[in-house]
Amino acid sequence: MGTFRFVIADVFTDVPFAGNQLAMFTDAREIPEERLQPLAREINFSETVFVYPAAGDGHARMRIFTPAVELPFAGHPVLGTAFVLGGPLQLDELWLETGAGVVPVRLERDGSRIAFGWMRQPPFSFEPYDRVAELLSVLGVEAFGLPVELYRQGPGHVLVELGSPEAVAALRPNADALLDANPYGTDCFARDGESWKSRVFVPGDGVLEDAATGSAAGPLALHLARHGRIGFGDEIVIHQGVEIGRPSTLHAVARSPEEVEVGGSSVVVAHGQFRL
C-alpha cells in the first residue's frame, strides 16, 4: 500500500470555494499507471493533475485527466500547477511540460504570495464548424453573431456567440443531445458591458459544464480579434461558472494568432492523501 499526497486548488479565482477545482498529485512517480484514470474519476473534478520530474527543458512534467479521458493540455490545470509549484521553487517563470509541449507561466507576486499568473498557450488551429444548424437546435437558439468555428486546443471548443448575457445564462442543454451534435466542447459567449460572459459545456469529457476553461479563453480572445470585435493585443476579461455556483474570472489576450496568453489567480484550499 502506498500513500500519495495531493493538493486541492481553486483556479481562476482569488477566494476559496469559487473558480474551477483542481486536484494535483505533486509527486506521481510511484502511482501505478492503471490508477491514474480511476483516481481522476474518484475525485471527479473537471481535471486532476499528476506531476513528474521534467523530461526535457521544463521545470516539471504534468499529465492532465478529466473523469473520462487524458488531455494533452487544459488551462486551469496548468495555471493551478504553476501556483502550487511556484511557491517552493521560488521562480518568476515556470516551464511546464504538457502533452501539447512546454507551457511557460509568468508569476506575479505580492510580497511572498503569488497573486497572478499568465500562461503562454500552445499553438492551436481553427476552422469553420460544419454542423452549425444541428448545434444551434440543441442549444435552443435561432441566431448567432460571429461565425461558429472550432478551435482545436485541449479538448477543442466550438465558439458560439449569443445576443446577450441573459441568453447565455438561460441555456439548459441536454448532455446527450449536445454530445451528439458536437463531440468537442461548446463555448457560448456574449458581451456583458466591458467584459464577456461565457459558459462552456464538455459532456464528452465527463463534464457537462465547466467552471473556468483556460483552453477556451485563449481561443475566444483570438476569435474576437480575428473577426474585429477587439484589436490584437487587447486584453479581455471573461466571467464564467456563475450558473453552477463557481464564479470565475479569466483574462486573455491574443497578440497574434501565434501568441495567445491566458491569466488568472488561484488559491490552495486543502491538502490530503490517498492510500492505495
N, C-alpha and C positions, 0 to 999 in steps of 0.2 A: 504494500500500500504506500502510495506517495502523497505528499502534501504539496499543493500547488496554490500559490498566493495570487490574488487578483485585487485590482483596484476598480472602483466604480466612479466615473466622472460624468458630470452633466456638461454637454458641449454646446456651443453657440448660445451661452448664457453666462452671466456673471453672478447668478444667485442659485442656490440649491433648489432642486425639485422643479426645474424648468429645463429648457433645451432638450437635446437628444441624449439619452442614456447610452453610456459606453462601458462595457466590461473589458478589462485589459489584464491578461496574464503577463506580468513583466519579465518573467523568465520561463519560457515554454520549452526549454531544451529537453526536459525529461517527460513531457506529456506525450504519451503514445499517439501516433498519427490517427489511429482509429477513434481516439477520444475527442478530437478537435470539434468535429461537427456535432456530436451529441452534447458536448459542453455548451456550444453556442445555442443549441436548441433548448437545453435545460435553462439557461439564463434567459433566453427569449427576448433579448433586446434586438433592436434593428441590426446592430453589429456587435461582434465580440472580436477582440484583437489578441493575437498571440505574438509575443516579441521574442526575437532570437538575436544572437550576435550578428553583426554585419557580415555579409558575404563578399561585399565589394568595397566601394568607396564611401558608403554611408556610415552613420553612427550606430544604426541598428536596423535589423530587418524585421518586417511585420507581415503577418498574414491576417486577412480580414474575412470573417464568416458572418453571414446572416443566419437566421434559424434554419434556412434551407440550403444555401449554397456558399461557396467561397467566391469572393470578388477580387479582381486584380487591384482595384482602387475604390475608395469611398472617402468622402471629405471629412465627416465628423470623426471617424476613427483616426485619421492622420493628425488632425488638429489636436484631439484629445491626447493621443500618444505623445505628441510633442510637448504638451503642457506637463504631463506626468514625468517624462524623461528629462525635460529641460531643467527641472529643479536640481536634481543631484548632479547632472552633467555640467551645470553652470555655463551653458553656451548661449550665445545670442542667435545662433542659427543651427538648426539640426537638419541633417540629411537622412531621410527615412527611406529605406529600400522597400518598395512595394512591387506587386506583380506587374505594375504598369511603368516601372522604372523608379529612379531616385527622385523623391519629392523634397525640395528644400522648404523649411519652415522658419521664418524670421520671428523671433520672440521679442516682445516689448515688455520691459519691467517697470514696475512702480516700487522702487526700493528693491527688496529681495523677492517680491511677489511678481510672478508672471501675470501680466494684465491682459495681453492681447497677442494674437499670432496671425501671421499671413503665410499661407502656403501657395507656392507656385505650382499650378496644376499641370499634370502630364498633358501632352498633346492629345487632341481628340478631333474626330471628324464630325461632319454634319451633312444632312441630306433631306430632301422632301420626304414626308411620310405618305405612304401610298394607300392607307386605309382611313382617311380622314372622316368620311361620312359615317362609317361604322363607329368610329371612336366618339364622334360628337353625339351620335344617337345614344350610346351607352351613358355618356355623361349627362344627357338630357339638355344639351344646349343647341341652339339653332345657328348661331353665328359666332365668328371669331374675328380678331383683328389682323395680327401678323400671320404670315404663312405658318402652317403647322409643320414643324420639322423635327427630325430625330437627331439628337446629339449623342454620340457614342462615347460616353465616359462612365466609368464604373459600370453599373448595370445598364446604362443607356437610358435616356429620357426623351419622351416626345413632349415638346413645349406647345401649350395651347393657351392663347391669350383670350380672356373673357372681358366683358364690357365694364365690369365694376367689381370692387372688392366684395360687395354683397353677393354677387353671382358666384364668386369663388367660395364664399362661406356657406352658400346654400347647397353645394354639391353633396350628393349622397350616392356615390356609385356602388353598384353591386360588384363584389370582388371577382366572382367567376366570370361575369359578363365583361368586365373591364379586362381581365386577363385574356379572354378570347379575342377581344378587339385590339389589344396591344400587349405583346409579350414583354415589352420594356416597361420602364417607369413612365408615369404620366405626370407632368408638372403643369398645373393650371394656375395662371397668374393674372394679376391686373394691377394697374397703377392705383396707389392709395395715397393721394396727396404727394408728398415729396419722397415717398418710399414705394415699395412694391409688396403686395400680398401674394403669398404662394401656398399651394397645397400640393403635396407630392404623394402619389399612390404607387406602391410597388408590390402588388399581390404575388407576382412571380417569385419574389424573394422571401415570401412568407410574412410580408409586412404590408397590411392594407394601406395604412397612412403613416408616413414618416414625419417625425417632429422637426427635423432640420437636415437638409440634404445638400452638403457641400458640392457633390458631383452634379447637382442640378443648378446650383447658384452660379458657378462659373459659366456654364453654357447659357444661362439666362442673361448674364451681362453681355456675353458675346452676341447673343441673338438680338438683343435690343440695339447694340451698337451696329451690327451688320445691316439692320433694317432702319436705321436713322432715328430711333426713338431717343437715344442718347449718343454722345460722342465717344469715340475711342479714348480711353483714359479717364472717363467719368466714373466715379465710384457710386455704386448703388447700395441701398440698404433694403434687405428683404426680411419680412416678418412671416413666420411660418409656425405651425404647431398649435395655434390657439384652440382650434376645434377639438383637439384631443387632450387639452389640458397641459400642454408642454410648450408654452410660448418661447419662441426662439428668435434671435436676431443674427442675421448673416450679412456680411459685407462682401462685395465682389467688384472687381474692375477688370475690364478687358482692354489692355493697352494695344493689342493687335490680335489677330486670330491665333497667333502662336504664343502670346504672352498674356495669360489669364491668372489672376490671383483671387483667392477667397480668404476672408479673415473673420475672426471672432474670438470670443473668450471661452473659458472653461473652468469648472470648479470640481475638485475631488470631494466626494460625499461619503465614501465608505471604503474600507479595506476588509478583505475576508480571505478564506481559503477553502479549497475543495480537498477532500481526502478520498483518493481513488485507488 
